[in-house]
Amino acid sequence: MGFMAAARGTLQMEMSYDVNYLNRLLMGSELVLEENRTRLTQSILLKAGYSQTDHLAVDALFSYVHQSRSIHFKESVRAT
């Protein structure tokens, strides 16, 4: 997870953003079509590192994850 070795006094930073949108469900190898469920996951990773000497560095990893799920129910109409 750390950075490659760098010269003394080097500051390294990396940021990544990932989005996953799921609207299908697999049960084993069978695809289950569920039109009423969705899930959205967003994540941000920020990695920073500073080389204090040629052989000593300090790295830090910060993360943020947001997940939302939606379930939509269809109204059923009863005949009277």
Backbone bond lengths (Angstrom), bond angles and torsions (degrees), N, CA, C in turn:
res aa  C-N    CA-C-N  psi(-1)  N-CA   C-N-CA  omega(-1)  CA-C   N-CA-C  phi
1 M - - - 1.453 - - 1.521 111.42 -
2 G 1.326 117.77 -18.41 1.457 120.45 -177.05 1.518 111.90 -79.64
3 F 1.310 114.85 172.04 1.462 121.66 178.08 1.529 110.00 -81.16
4 M 1.300 115.40 165.54 1.461 121.31 172.89 1.525 108.33 -68.25
5 A 1.333 116.26 156.79 1.464 121.10 178.21 1.524 109.61 -59.55
6 A 1.336 115.04 139.87 1.465 120.35 -179.09 1.524 109.02 -137.04
7 A 1.307 115.87 164.76 1.464 121.47 179.69 1.523 110.79 -67.12
8 R 1.320 116.17 156.58 1.466 121.83 -179.90 1.529 110.88 -55.56
9 G 1.348 115.50 139.15 1.459 121.59 178.54 1.521 114.40 82.68
10 T 1.319 117.48 10.06 1.463 121.55 -178.45 1.526 110.64 -89.19
11 L 1.315 116.23 128.94 1.473 122.49 174.41 1.519 107.87 -104.80
12 Q 1.324 116.75 126.54 1.464 121.43 179.16 1.520 108.58 -120.38
13 M 1.328 116.24 141.10 1.467 121.41 178.06 1.518 109.25 -139.52
14 E 1.326 114.60 147.86 1.463 121.41 177.91 1.517 108.26 -146.74
15 M 1.321 116.58 137.20 1.461 121.44 177.96 1.522 108.51 -131.11
16 S 1.332 116.25 137.18 1.467 119.76 176.48 1.526 109.07 -134.18
17 Y 1.324 114.76 148.43 1.465 122.97 -179.27 1.514 107.30 -130.71
18 D 1.321 116.97 132.39 1.459 121.62 -177.17 1.520 109.25 -133.51
19 V 1.332 116.71 136.83 1.463 122.57 177.80 1.521 108.07 -126.25
20 N 1.328 116.12 131.51 1.464 122.10 174.90 1.517 108.66 -125.99
21 Y 1.324 116.45 124.47 1.456 122.30 177.30 1.525 107.02 -117.37
22 L 1.317 116.68 117.35 1.464 121.50 -177.51 1.520 109.74 -115.48
23 N 1.319 115.63 128.11 1.463 120.02 176.25 1.523 111.69 -136.36
24 R 1.340 116.50 13.41 1.464 121.63 176.38 1.521 108.35 -131.59
25 L 1.318 115.65 156.08 1.456 121.05 -178.47 1.519 108.92 -129.41
26 L 1.332 115.72 132.16 1.459 121.59 174.74 1.522 108.66 -106.97
27 M 1.316 116.17 130.65 1.454 122.04 172.82 1.520 106.01 -116.81
28 G 1.348 116.19 100.45 1.456 119.90 -171.99 1.511 107.99 71.00
29 S 1.314 117.34 -121.64 1.464 121.18 176.69 1.525 111.49 -105.52
30 E 1.337 116.64 6.25 1.464 120.89 -177.83 1.528 110.55 -97.15
31 L 1.342 116.04 129.74 1.455 122.13 177.31 1.522 109.24 -84.49
32 V 1.314 115.86 122.14 1.462 121.58 178.67 1.525 107.10 -103.64
33 L 1.308 116.32 117.53 1.460 120.37 -179.26 1.524 108.93 -83.91
34 E 1.311 115.04 114.86 1.457 120.90 177.26 1.518 107.26 -126.52
35 E 1.299 116.24 99.74 1.457 120.64 -177.07 1.519 112.28 -78.13
36 N 1.329 117.79 -8.95 1.457 119.68 -174.14 1.535 112.97 -101.19
37 R 1.338 119.83 2.59 1.465 121.82 -178.76 1.521 110.85 -125.89
38 T 1.311 115.76 136.00 1.461 121.74 174.48 1.526 108.63 -140.32
39 R 1.327 115.35 156.32 1.459 120.61 175.64 1.528 108.41 -142.20
40 L 1.320 115.07 133.50 1.456 122.01 179.41 1.521 108.09 -122.36
41 T 1.334 116.65 124.57 1.455 121.79 178.18 1.531 108.56 -123.48
42 Q 1.326 116.11 128.61 1.456 122.52 176.93 1.523 108.25 -123.08
43 S 1.317 116.76 134.84 1.463 119.71 179.21 1.526 110.17 -137.32
44 I 1.333 114.08 144.04 1.461 122.17 176.86 1.517 107.21 -126.20
45 L 1.323 116.30 129.46 1.462 122.12 175.28 1.524 108.34 -118.92
46 L 1.324 115.90 130.92 1.454 121.72 176.33 1.520 107.72 -123.27
47 K 1.319 115.54 121.21 1.465 121.51 -179.20 1.522 107.66 -118.17
48 A 1.337 115.79 133.61 1.462 121.07 179.23 1.519 108.63 -135.03
49 G 1.303 115.92 145.12 1.456 121.05 178.99 1.516 111.11 -147.20
50 Y 1.333 115.69 145.64 1.460 121.21 178.29 1.520 108.49 -133.03
51 S 1.320 116.52 127.63 1.468 122.48 178.76 1.525 108.52 -89.40
52 Q 1.333 116.26 110.49 1.466 119.98 179.89 1.522 111.29 -78.74
53 T 1.314 115.67 -38.87 1.469 120.99 174.51 1.527 106.70 -136.01
54 D 1.327 116.86 -176.79 1.467 119.75 177.88 1.529 111.74 -69.22
55 H 1.342 117.68 -16.37 1.464 121.35 -176.87 1.529 114.09 -122.04
56 L 1.329 118.35 -0.39 1.463 121.54 -177.95 1.522 110.06 -132.71
57 A 1.329 114.82 124.82 1.464 120.36 179.48 1.522 109.08 -137.36
58 V 1.325 115.87 155.26 1.463 122.56 177.12 1.523 107.07 -119.43
59 D 1.333 116.53 126.88 1.461 121.93 178.68 1.519 109.25 -119.38
60 A 1.332 116.37 149.92 1.459 121.88 177.04 1.526 108.32 -138.22
61 L 1.324 115.97 144.93 1.456 122.14 179.48 1.521 108.50 -127.73
62 F 1.329 116.66 124.79 1.458 122.99 178.73 1.517 108.15 -118.97
63 S 1.332 116.61 138.01 1.461 119.73 -178.39 1.520 111.01 -133.16
64 Y 1.330 114.91 151.79 1.461 123.16 174.39 1.521 106.77 -139.25
65 V 1.326 116.67 128.67 1.465 121.40 179.51 1.524 108.46 -130.54
66 H 1.328 115.90 131.54 1.467 121.84 176.29 1.522 107.89 -125.87
67 Q 1.315 116.17 127.61 1.457 120.68 179.93 1.520 109.26 -127.97
68 S 1.328 116.30 133.78 1.458 120.57 175.49 1.528 108.60 -130.25
69 R 1.314 114.49 141.87 1.469 120.85 178.75 1.515 108.40 -125.52
70 S 1.319 115.56 144.45 1.465 121.42 178.46 1.513 109.62 -130.06
71 I 1.313 115.48 134.94 1.461 121.94 173.90 1.520 106.29 -127.29
72 H 1.312 115.99 121.08 1.460 121.69 -178.21 1.525 108.89 -108.18
73 F 1.311 115.87 122.40 1.460 120.83 178.11 1.520 109.31 -98.27
74 K 1.320 115.06 133.01 1.451 120.31 177.22 1.525 107.76 -89.96
75 E 1.323 114.95 137.55 1.463 119.52 179.65 1.528 109.15 -75.67
76 S 1.299 115.39 136.48 1.456 118.95 175.56 1.524 108.69 -98.45
77 V 1.296 114.70 141.68 1.484 120.65 -178.53 1.513 107.55 -104.53
78 R 1.334 116.21 125.52 1.461 120.47 177.95 1.517 110.63 -97.11
79 A 1.314 114.56 136.23 1.468 119.25 176.55 1.524 108.21 -81.21
80 T 1.304 116.00 136.16 1.473 119.74 178.25 1.498 111.42 -112.89
